[in-house]
Amino acid sequence: MEGLACGSDNCANNIYIGDEYNYIYKLDKSSGLITYEWDLRSIVGNTNTDKGIESLTFDGTYWYAGI
């Protein structure tokens, strides 16, 4: 886990997790299950180990992943 962010619900129900392999996961807080995942490798390409997502944020409209 490299980046954590709240979405439009301000983390009431879900938290978003970015990992160093350029995936973002939507975690349902009540069940602890991943309900969706995004593979950013099609956007950023493959990166070396430990060189992927390092930060994640949501500004109310857009998602930003620092790689």
N, CA, C and O atoms as CSV, one atom per row, in Angstrom:
chain,resi,resn,atom,element,x,y,z
A,1,MET,N,N,0.852,-1.168,0.000
A,1,MET,CA,C,0.000,0.000,0.000
A,1,MET,C,C,0.892,1.223,0.000
A,1,MET,O,O,1.770,1.375,0.850
A,2,GLU,N,N,0.653,2.094,-0.969
A,2,GLU,CA,C,1.482,3.290,-1.094
A,2,GLU,C,C,0.687,4.583,-0.980
A,2,GLU,O,O,1.233,5.602,-0.555
A,3,GLY,N,N,-0.582,4.565,-1.346
A,3,GLY,CA,C,-1.387,5.770,-1.269
A,3,GLY,C,C,-2.790,5.435,-0.809
A,3,GLY,O,O,-3.365,4.435,-1.237
A,4,LEU,N,N,-3.343,6.263,0.059
A,4,LEU,CA,C,-4.720,6.113,0.542
A,4,LEU,C,C,-5.466,7.405,0.275
A,4,LEU,O,O,-4.906,8.492,0.415
A,5,ALA,N,N,-6.741,7.287,-0.112
A,5,ALA,CA,C,-7.541,8.485,-0.366
A,5,ALA,C,C,-9.012,8.193,-0.115
A,5,ALA,O,O,-9.466,7.052,-0.194
A,6,CYS,N,N,-9.738,9.255,0.190
A,6,CYS,CA,C,-11.192,9.196,0.304
A,6,CYS,C,C,-11.791,9.651,-1.012
A,6,CYS,O,O,-11.226,10.505,-1.695
A,7,GLY,N,N,-12.929,9.087,-1.368
A,7,GLY,CA,C,-13.656,9.519,-2.555
A,7,GLY,C,C,-14.694,10.549,-2.179
A,7,GLY,O,O,-14.540,11.267,-1.191
A,8,SER,N,N,-15.749,10.622,-2.963
A,8,SER,CA,C,-16.787,11.631,-2.754
A,8,SER,C,C,-17.592,11.415,-1.480
A,8,SER,O,O,-18.295,12.322,-1.035
A,9,ASP,N,N,-17.498,10.212,-0.876
A,9,ASP,CA,C,-18.226,9.971,0.380
A,9,ASP,C,C,-17.372,10.265,1.615
A,9,ASP,O,O,-17.770,9.942,2.734
A,10,ASN,N,N,-16.196,10.880,1.415
A,10,ASN,CA,C,-15.286,11.234,2.514
A,10,ASN,C,C,-14.942,10.046,3.403
A,10,ASN,O,O,-14.822,10.181,4.621
A,11,CYS,N,N,-14.785,8.893,2.787
A,11,CYS,CA,C,-14.397,7.640,3.457
A,11,CYS,C,C,-15.472,7.091,4.399
A,11,CYS,O,O,-15.171,6.286,5.281
A,12,ALA,N,N,-16.717,7.520,4.218
A,12,ALA,CA,C,-17.792,6.980,5.050
A,12,ALA,C,C,-18.003,5.493,4.773
A,12,ALA,O,O,-18.225,4.719,5.703
A,13,ASN,N,N,-17.936,5.088,3.505
A,13,ASN,CA,C,-18.182,3.697,3.131
A,13,ASN,C,C,-17.005,3.021,2.444
A,13,ASN,O,O,-16.840,1.805,2.539
A,14,ASN,N,N,-16.189,3.804,1.754
A,14,ASN,CA,C,-15.101,3.244,0.954
A,14,ASN,C,C,-13.818,4.005,1.185
A,14,ASN,O,O,-13.823,5.190,1.521
A,15,ILE,N,N,-12.712,3.294,0.996
A,15,ILE,CA,C,-11.395,3.919,0.975
A,15,ILE,C,C,-10.687,3.402,-0.270
A,15,ILE,O,O,-10.890,2.257,-0.674
A,16,TYR,N,N,-9.872,4.230,-0.868
A,16,TYR,CA,C,-9.181,3.882,-2.101
A,16,TYR,C,C,-7.695,3.706,-1.789
A,16,TYR,O,O,-7.088,4.523,-1.097
A,17,ILE,N,N,-7.132,2.633,-2.311
A,17,ILE,CA,C,-5.760,2.248,-1.993
A,17,ILE,C,C,-4.961,2.136,-3.283
A,17,ILE,O,O,-5.375,1.440,-4.211
A,18,GLY,N,N,-3.839,2.805,-3.348
A,18,GLY,CA,C,-2.927,2.676,-4.479
A,18,GLY,C,C,-1.749,1.816,-4.071
A,18,GLY,O,O,-1.232,1.961,-2.963
A,19,ASP,N,N,-1.317,0.924,-4.946
A,19,ASP,CA,C,-0.150,0.097,-4.622
A,19,ASP,C,C,1.006,0.404,-5.566
A,19,ASP,O,O,0.826,1.087,-6.574
A,20,GLU,N,N,2.175,-0.092,-5.245
A,20,GLU,CA,C,3.367,0.249,-6.017
A,20,GLU,C,C,3.432,-0.439,-7.373
A,20,GLU,O,O,4.376,-0.220,-8.133
A,21,TYR,N,N,2.440,-1.268,-7.683
A,21,TYR,CA,C,2.389,-1.929,-8.990
A,21,TYR,C,C,1.377,-1.263,-9.911
A,21,TYR,O,O,0.993,-1.828,-10.935
A,22,ASN,N,N,0.943,-0.050,-9.541
A,22,ASN,CA,C,0.060,0.801,-10.349
A,22,ASN,C,C,-1.370,0.291,-10.472
A,22,ASN,O,O,-1.993,0.386,-11.529
A,23,TYR,N,N,-1.869,-0.246,-9.383
A,23,TYR,CA,C,-3.284,-0.596,-9.266
A,23,TYR,C,C,-3.897,0.291,-8.191
A,23,TYR,O,O,-3.236,0.643,-7.213
A,24,ILE,N,N,-5.158,0.648,-8.378
A,24,ILE,CA,C,-5.938,1.327,-7.345
A,24,ILE,C,C,-7.121,0.432,-7.025
A,24,ILE,O,O,-7.800,-0.070,-7.920
A,25,TYR,N,N,-7.355,0.241,-5.735
A,25,TYR,CA,C,-8.424,-0.628,-5.260
A,25,TYR,C,C,-9.454,0.182,-4.481
A,25,TYR,O,O,-9.106,1.086,-3.723
A,26,LYS,N,N,-10.717,-0.154,-4.679
A,26,LYS,CA,C,-11.804,0.431,-3.897
A,26,LYS,C,C,-12.165,-0.590,-2.819
A,26,LYS,O,O,-12.629,-1.688,-3.129
A,27,LEU,N,N,-11.952,-0.229,-1.565
A,27,LEU,CA,C,-12.199,-1.128,-0.438
A,27,LEU,C,C,-13.481,-0.726,0.280
A,27,LEU,O,O,-13.614,0.410,0.737
A,28,ASP,N,N,-14.422,-1.657,0.378
A,28,ASP,CA,C,-15.655,-1.451,1.130
A,28,ASP,C,C,-15.309,-1.611,2.610
A,28,ASP,O,O,-14.904,-2.689,3.044
A,29,LYS,N,N,-15.469,-0.543,3.378
A,29,LYS,CA,C,-15.055,-0.578,4.777
A,29,LYS,C,C,-15.902,-1.508,5.635
A,29,LYS,O,O,-15.400,-2.074,6.607
A,30,SER,N,N,-17.165,-1.676,5.299
A,30,SER,CA,C,-18.017,-2.526,6.135
A,30,SER,C,C,-17.715,-4.010,5.963
A,30,SER,O,O,-17.797,-4.773,6.925
A,31,SER,N,N,-17.366,-4.426,4.745
A,31,SER,CA,C,-17.096,-5.844,4.508
A,31,SER,C,C,-15.599,-6.166,4.476
A,31,SER,O,O,-15.204,-7.316,4.669
A,32,GLY,N,N,-14.762,-5.136,4.229
A,32,GLY,CA,C,-13.334,-5.368,4.088
A,32,GLY,C,C,-12.945,-5.951,2.738
A,32,GLY,O,O,-11.811,-6.389,2.548
A,33,LEU,N,N,-13.899,-5.956,1.789
A,33,LEU,CA,C,-13.655,-6.544,0.473
A,33,LEU,C,C,-13.323,-5.480,-0.566
A,33,LEU,O,O,-13.819,-4.355,-0.508
A,34,ILE,N,N,-12.474,-5.858,-1.512
A,34,ILE,CA,C,-12.193,-5.013,-2.666
A,34,ILE,C,C,-13.393,-5.132,-3.602
A,34,ILE,O,O,-13.735,-6.230,-4.040
A,35,THR,N,N,-14.035,-3.998,-3.908
A,35,THR,CA,C,-15.221,-4.036,-4.768
A,35,THR,C,C,-14.928,-3.591,-6.193
A,35,THR,O,O,-15.754,-3.787,-7.085
A,36,TYR,N,N,-13.754,-2.990,-6.420
A,36,TYR,CA,C,-13.377,-2.576,-7.766
A,36,TYR,C,C,-11.879,-2.356,-7.786
A,36,TYR,O,O,-11.274,-2.016,-6.770
A,37,GLU,N,N,-11.283,-2.555,-8.966
A,37,GLU,CA,C,-9.863,-2.242,-9.107
A,37,GLU,C,C,-9.603,-1.634,-10.469
A,37,GLU,O,O,-10.242,-1.983,-11.461
A,38,TRP,N,N,-8.655,-0.720,-10.497
A,38,TRP,CA,C,-8.235,-0.058,-11.727
A,38,TRP,C,C,-6.771,-0.388,-11.953
A,38,TRP,O,O,-5.956,-0.307,-11.034
A,39,ASP,N,N,-6.447,-0.757,-13.171
A,39,ASP,CA,C,-5.080,-1.060,-13.564
A,39,ASP,C,C,-4.538,0.138,-14.338
A,39,ASP,O,O,-4.945,0.371,-15.476
A,40,LEU,N,N,-3.631,0.894,-13.739
A,40,LEU,CA,C,-3.100,2.098,-14.378
A,40,LEU,C,C,-1.928,1.815,-15.308
A,40,LEU,O,O,-1.395,2.735,-15.929
A,41,ARG,N,N,-1.522,0.556,-15.411
A,41,ARG,CA,C,-0.382,0.238,-16.274
A,41,ARG,C,C,-0.652,0.593,-17.731
A,41,ARG,O,O,0.283,0.897,-18.471
A,42,SER,N,N,-1.922,0.560,-18.159
A,42,SER,CA,C,-2.232,0.931,-19.544
A,42,SER,C,C,-2.028,2.431,-19.779
A,42,SER,O,O,-1.892,2.866,-20.923
A,43,ILE,N,N,-2.008,3.213,-18.711
A,43,ILE,CA,C,-1.800,4.656,-18.813
A,43,ILE,C,C,-0.322,5.005,-18.638
A,43,ILE,O,O,0.233,5.791,-19.406
A,44,VAL,N,N,0.309,4.415,-17.625
A,44,VAL,CA,C,1.683,4.805,-17.272
A,44,VAL,C,C,2.739,3.824,-17.741
A,44,VAL,O,O,3.933,4.108,-17.650
A,45,GLY,N,N,2.316,2.672,-18.242
A,45,GLY,CA,C,3.278,1.649,-18.647
A,45,GLY,C,C,3.761,0.865,-17.437
A,45,GLY,O,O,3.290,1.078,-16.320
A,46,ASN,N,N,4.683,-0.022,-17.661
A,46,ASN,CA,C,5.262,-0.795,-16.562
A,46,ASN,C,C,6.359,0.022,-15.901
A,46,ASN,O,O,7.124,0.715,-16.572
A,47,THR,N,N,6.425,-0.066,-14.593
A,47,THR,CA,C,7.469,0.624,-13.847
A,47,THR,C,C,8.275,-0.406,-13.076
A,47,THR,O,O,7.807,-1.516,-12.825
A,48,ASN,N,N,9.483,-0.031,-12.706
A,48,ASN,CA,C,10.312,-0.914,-11.897
A,48,ASN,C,C,9.658,-1.137,-10.538
A,48,ASN,O,O,8.867,-0.311,-10.083
A,49,THR,N,N,9.988,-2.243,-9.897
A,49,THR,CA,C,9.482,-2.519,-8.556
A,49,THR,C,C,9.799,-1.342,-7.643
A,49,THR,O,O,10.902,-0.795,-7.671
A,50,ASP,N,N,8.834,-0.968,-6.849
A,50,ASP,CA,C,8.927,0.141,-5.900
A,50,ASP,C,C,9.077,1.498,-6.594
A,50,ASP,O,O,9.596,2.443,-6.000
A,51,LYS,N,N,8.631,1.596,-7.835
A,51,LYS,CA,C,8.673,2.866,-8.560
A,51,LYS,C,C,7.289,3.246,-9.091
A,51,LYS,O,O,7.178,4.116,-9.954
A,52,GLY,N,N,6.242,2.605,-8.585
A,52,GLY,CA,C,4.886,2.884,-9.046
A,52,GLY,C,C,4.218,3.952,-8.204
A,52,GLY,O,O,4.868,4.903,-7.770
A,53,ILE,N,N,2.931,3.801,-7.974
A,53,ILE,CA,C,2.149,4.784,-7.222
A,53,ILE,C,C,2.787,5.033,-5.855
A,53,ILE,O,O,3.105,4.096,-5.122
A,54,GLU,N,N,2.963,6.297,-5.531
A,54,GLU,CA,C,3.487,6.701,-4.231
A,54,GLU,C,C,2.501,7.602,-3.490
A,54,GLU,O,O,2.641,7.820,-2.286
A,55,SER,N,N,1.508,8.122,-4.203
A,55,SER,CA,C,0.518,8.985,-3.566
A,55,SER,C,C,-0.777,8.932,-4.359
A,55,SER,O,O,-0.787,8.606,-5.546
A,56,LEU,N,N,-1.869,9.259,-3.678
A,56,LEU,CA,C,-3.192,9.202,-4.290
A,56,LEU,C,C,-4.069,10.258,-3.638
A,56,LEU,O,O,-4.079,10.393,-2.414
A,57,THR,N,N,-4.809,11.009,-4.452
A,57,THR,CA,C,-5.722,12.014,-3.905
A,57,THR,C,C,-6.902,12.212,-4.849
A,57,THR,O,O,-6.840,11.863,-6.028
A,58,PHE,N,N,-7.976,12.778,-4.309
A,58,PHE,CA,C,-9.204,13.069,-5.046
A,58,PHE,C,C,-9.597,14.497,-4.715
A,58,PHE,O,O,-9.687,14.860,-3.542
A,59,ASP,N,N,-9.831,15.313,-5.739
A,59,ASP,CA,C,-10.167,16.723,-5.486
A,59,ASP,C,C,-11.665,17.017,-5.581
A,59,ASP,O,O,-12.068,18.180,-5.619
A,60,GLY,N,N,-12.472,15.987,-5.619
A,60,GLY,CA,C,-13.914,16.168,-5.747
A,60,GLY,C,C,-14.406,15.918,-7.159
A,60,GLY,O,O,-15.589,15.653,-7.374
A,61,THR,N,N,-13.497,16.002,-8.120
A,61,THR,CA,C,-13.818,15.753,-9.526
A,61,THR,C,C,-12.857,14.743,-10.143
A,61,THR,O,O,-13.280,13.802,-10.814
A,62,TYR,N,N,-11.571,14.944,-9.912
A,62,TYR,CA,C,-10.542,14.121,-10.546
A,62,TYR,C,C,-9.718,13.360,-9.511
A,62,TYR,O,O,-9.556,13.780,-8.365
A,63,TRP,N,N,-9.205,12.220,-9.973
A,63,TRP,CA,C,-8.257,11.428,-9.184
A,63,TRP,C,C,-6.860,11.747,-9.678
A,63,TRP,O,O,-6.644,11.940,-10.875
A,64,TYR,N,N,-5.919,11.800,-8.761
A,64,TYR,CA,C,-4.512,12.020,-9.096
A,64,TYR,C,C,-3.682,10.946,-8.411
A,64,TYR,O,O,-3.810,10.715,-7.209
A,65,ALA,N,N,-2.840,10.301,-9.187
A,65,ALA,CA,C,-1.914,9.295,-8.647
A,65,ALA,C,C,-0.509,9.766,-8.927
A,65,ALA,O,O,-0.136,9.989,-10.079
A,66,GLY,N,N,0.269,9.917,-7.877
A,66,GLY,CA,C,1.670,10.310,-8.036
A,66,GLY,C,C,2.516,9.080,-8.273
A,66,GLY,O,O,2.526,8.157,-7.458
A,67,ILE,N,N,3.224,9.065,-9.387
A,67,ILE,CA,C,4.051,7.912,-9.746
A,67,ILE,C,C,5.473,8.402,-9.957
A,67,ILE,O,O,6.360,7.607,-10.269
